[in-house]
Amino acid sequence: MAAKKDISVEDAFLRIQELIDKMEDQDISLEDSLKYYDEGTKLLKFCNDALDRAEKKLVILREQEPVEDE
């Protein structure tokens, strides 16, 4: 599974955990380890980008909130 925009952040985190579990297997080949590592780094970038976008939206929303009189 490659990092795609149609996957949710939650599903990406679940897949990352699956990849970690697979990589912790003592019988995994180097080739498979590299393949899982590559997929995991792509998913982490996807998650980081999604979280950055969400954080920027929150900043914009906070700036648009009306100021309440004290």
C-alpha positions in Angstrom: 0.0 0.0 0.0 1.5 3.3 -1.0 0.7 6.6 0.6 -2.4 8.0 -1.2 -4.6 10.9 -0.6 -7.6 8.7 -0.4 -6.3 7.0 2.7 -7.2 8.5 6.1 -4.6 9.6 8.5 -5.9 7.0 11.0 -5.6 4.2 8.4 -2.1 5.4 7.6 -1.1 5.1 11.3 -2.6 1.6 11.5 -0.6 0.6 8.4 2.5 2.0 9.9 2.0 -0.1 13.0 1.5 -3.2 10.8 4.8 -2.4 9.0 6.6 -2.0 12.3 5.2 -5.3 13.5 6.4 -7.0 10.3 9.8 -5.4 10.5 10.2 -6.7 14.1 9.9 -10.3 12.8 13.3 -12.0 13.1 12.7 -14.0 9.9 12.2 -11.0 7.6 14.4 -10.6 4.6 16.5 -7.5 4.0 14.6 -6.9 0.8 11.2 -7.0 2.6 12.6 -4.8 5.4 13.6 -2.1 2.9 10.3 -2.4 1.1 8.4 -1.9 4.4 10.7 0.9 5.5 10.2 2.7 2.2 6.4 2.4 2.5 6.5 3.5 6.1 8.5 6.6 5.4 6.0 7.6 2.6 3.1 7.1 5.0 4.8 9.1 7.7 5.3 12.0 5.3 1.7 11.7 4.3 0.7 11.9 8.0 3.0 14.8 8.8 1.7 16.7 5.8 -1.9 16.1 6.8 -1.2 17.2 10.4 0.5 20.3 9.2 -2.5 21.2 7.0 -4.8 20.6 10.0 -2.7 22.8 12.2 -2.7 25.6 9.7 -6.5 25.4 9.4 -6.8 25.7 13.2 -4.6 28.8 13.2 -6.8 30.4 10.5 -9.9 29.5 12.4 -8.6 30.9 15.7 -7.7 34.2 13.9 -11.2 34.4 12.5 -12.9 33.9 15.9 -14.7 37.1 17.1 -12.9 38.7 20.1 -15.1 38.7 23.2 -15.2 41.7 25.5 -14.0 41.0 29.0 
